[in-house]
């Protein structure tokens, strides 16, 4: 039973660290001028990272981290909405 708990904790840690890598990675790409803050890649990396971090909080809940991830998800969704809204329509000239 203790081994099962350690495996579950490890899985949640892996999910959380993957989320962290995505959020931090997107920020580094932005700072290196490899992506635009309006790009699909930047917003998807942030959204996916925040969701993974939120999932990791299901194991070790922290209210402050939960709140910031909700705002991070909201900001990413706004960015994705703006991306889709401003994307040129195919077939229109």
N, C-alpha and C positions, 0 to 999 in steps of 0.2 A: 504494500500500500504506500509506503514512504517513497519507493522507487517511482511509482505512478505519479505521485505529486511532483517529484523532481522533474520527470519527463514533461508533465503539463506545464510546469513553471518555465522550463527550457523552451518549450514551443511558444509560449506567450512572449518570452524574452526575444526569441528570433523574430517573431512578428513585429514587436516593438522596435527592434534594432533595424529591421528592414524599412519600417516607416521613417525612422530617424535618418537613415541613409538617403531616402528619397527626398525628404524635406531639406536636409542640409545640402544634398547634391544639387537640387534645383536652385538653391540660393548661390552656391558656388558657380554654377553655370551662368546665372544671371550676372554675377560680379565679373566673370570672365568674358562677358558679352557674347556668349555662345547661344543664349536664348533671349527672347524678348519677354517682358512681364505679361504681354498680351498673347503669347504663343500657346498653342495647344499643349505642347510638351511641358512647359513650365507649370501650367495650371493642373494638368493631369498628374504630374509628379507630386505636387503639393496636395492635391485631393487624395490621391492614393496613400501617400505617406501619412496624412492626418487620419484617414480611416483606419489604417493599420495601427497607428498609435492609440486610437480610440479602442480598438479591439484589445490591444495589450492591457489597457486599463481595466478590462473586465476581470482580470486576475488580481491585480493589485491596484485598487481604485484610489485615485487622488483627485479631489474636487478641482483644484486649481488647474491641473493638467487636462482634466475633462473639459473644463470651460474653454481653455485656450484652443483645444482641438475642435470644439464646436465652432468657434469663431474662424479657425483656419479653414474648416470645411466650407463654411458660409462664404468666406472670401474667395475660395477656389471656385465655388459654384457661380459666384458673380463673374469671375474672370472667364469661366467657360461660357456663360450666357453671353457675355460681351463678344467673345470670340465667334460664337455661332451667329450672333446677330450681325456682326460686321464682316463675316465671311462673304466674299463675292458669290453670287448665285451662278450656277453652271447654266450656260445657254443664254445668259443675258449679256448684252454688249452695251 
